[in-house]
Amino acid sequence: MPIIARPPAHPSGTRTTLAPVRGPAPAAVIAGVGVHLPERTVRVADAERDLARTSAPGAVPRLPMVSRLTGVQQVHVLPDDWNASDLAAAAAAKLLAAQGLDARDVDLLIFASASQDMVEPATSHIVAARLGVRAPVMDVKNACNSVLNAIEVAEALVATGRYGTVLVACGEAPSRAVRWDVPDRATYLLSAPGYTMSDAGAAVLVRRAPEPVVGTSDDAPAPAGILASAFGAESTHWDVGMLPGGGTAFPRDLDRTYFEIDGSRLRDAFLALGPGVILEALDRAGLTWDDVALVAVHQVAVAYLADVHEALGLPEGRTIVTVAEHGNVASATLPLQLATALESGRVGPGDVVLLVGLAGGISIGAMAVRL
């Protein structure tokens, strides 16, 4: 995936520029976004056929069902000798180079991912060591909303004046927790959603916004930056999607080191969230749907997108589909969609993008950003 250093200018005729919307000057900007996708890909249907041949008789359907029901065609798989930190470092190194920065320019590094190299130390240390970053580090972890929450943390810290340049680095390697030895149908049903999960690295650079220019006319473009955000959670659903092994609950139970996801319950929980958080973010930013050029929304299956859009009140024609070609890349999904939209000229300077995150637990987040 190409690394976008700054939003590119649009080719002539690719879009209509929206009128600027004014509000409080943003404290932080998203200065760049980048994605690293492993070269190796696996067709989901082929993997399902292999699974049916190697599993216990009757445990797995003989005909590929996951790819057919979800619309996910292929997933990316990281090299055998790579970890989540390698994916994050690869994306971050390319992004810094594209921005003309090096490790010394980073004031804070946040590793944000559902995946991690190990329980201790924080994976952010490993990423920083690979990049040569000597700044403070921390991990932010909230399943598939990890990156969005990390951007929220970065913006808040930049707004206080504590840091000027925050590097959010993500390395998602869910393929390491997918179960390929299925003893029975019940285990298959809990494991099946994992067959659409895909590996990816992502990086987002959050920097202090330039000082507003005194005497700017009303006709001047509205300033770029993070305009507003809102977050919510319904934590009673924490058990609908789990990777339980490795913590205090199941420290050494190898059978609990795989994804256990009740796909039907998880889908119902997401649909029940409603549009409240999204509308709150738009209201805080002083925006309406007419001001939004792109909605980047977390995607787990093509088949669910229409239902999710309807439940969350998302307008038609404002989204971009990545899950069919790239799989569910967990918290790297929103950077992937933003990078894809920038690269294709779908959005550019002055456009407002709404980032909508959905995550196991379950949680929802929305962030309005002017490019």
Steps between C-alpha positions, in 0.01 A plus 500: 500500500653837405584729788326836492713780642248778447153507344557520124337753272198363317516422130267732313137396508526225765289671765309809604660714771273551799454843652725561802344457840635723774536428868766509773854468364619137528777424749647212297517384140538159341814583305543164330377143481668187374431130462717193455328190358691168497562374148377148572126458450275198555167443330240442769315235298823305444580512872149372578542205264832411661341526844218263400753241380714511815233531771290233667223359276191723510671777697539734201263544202644349183397802295657838589246686710690786663612663176154456350311641800736788579620606156863499618714363217853505636712589802860611553737285706819634658832313450573218743789691659303825547299619799245775555784741578659436159177593322468819705864596450481442123200733464646759737842509333346562158271769638782686675711486184210630290457789745871584492535411869720262693485330839628810680193697394259272688399635842279203597442158345172321562462137395130448435380155407290204601813289437815511707837327492477379861336583832809687622659732407265740326535444124562873458850447643577243232369725222699795633818292517453389139450860385770652719246717684627619841178676604244384761275214393174336600252240377131579441285190460127477429451224244415641156466854637861511621623741231201733532541512878873564459428796271262629768778469762754661267273796426434559870872493587588728210224741610658529846832600343672193641599362158521647153541187286340169593552185293217247526628163376281193452593141427211257460587130471173317571602211273714372789186441708283325238425135573580254219451176696124476544378197700124553470226721354457710816869594493473579130212741557701692762809499276339584165499882536877481540543371145430851366762665724803645332844636594608861442709783634388861520632832622339838565690819574322744734663843526428834660280715276651820362406819682199673340595790276378831644274693265403201284206585276173311508574368151820326610492119523404360839804369688589131483496287811306276734167678543318288758448146622265292712528150645274249668493141624255225593736290709245237601577342160869443582471122458363490143848521349805383691863392479507375860842335535813658642338713771420422861179317409666237279876545537608162361197347329611445140142439384413859602773660288268514196221740412159409645239715328125464496449670164122525527503656849781738403310619193182555703694692765651731238164563336347589837753780561303751294620831353517700823880517532543587133243778510663632819838528326343682205316736732814579699678580174213718377453275197219331313521200270513743206842615623651149509685379189593152627392269781771249588329228703636180652416199284482131591300373201358635176169333581456706818579841355148592388355407840772691685453808283124495559532445876755780539323737263795526259422661163528291186792552264736648761687181597777295344509119518834344598398180679432297182853537365698540821296321768428620852824672599365589846607845621703563182169523310442875533858598400472259207178661379635852545825417317304334219269800463792743495698294251205471262411869523167420662577767762751781525586828674202670658281190502341379822538130580305322771685207658256249653641219714325187624672256732445192710422569859296667352583860420435768241683819413466782248753770412454785252821610326557772243788412268 
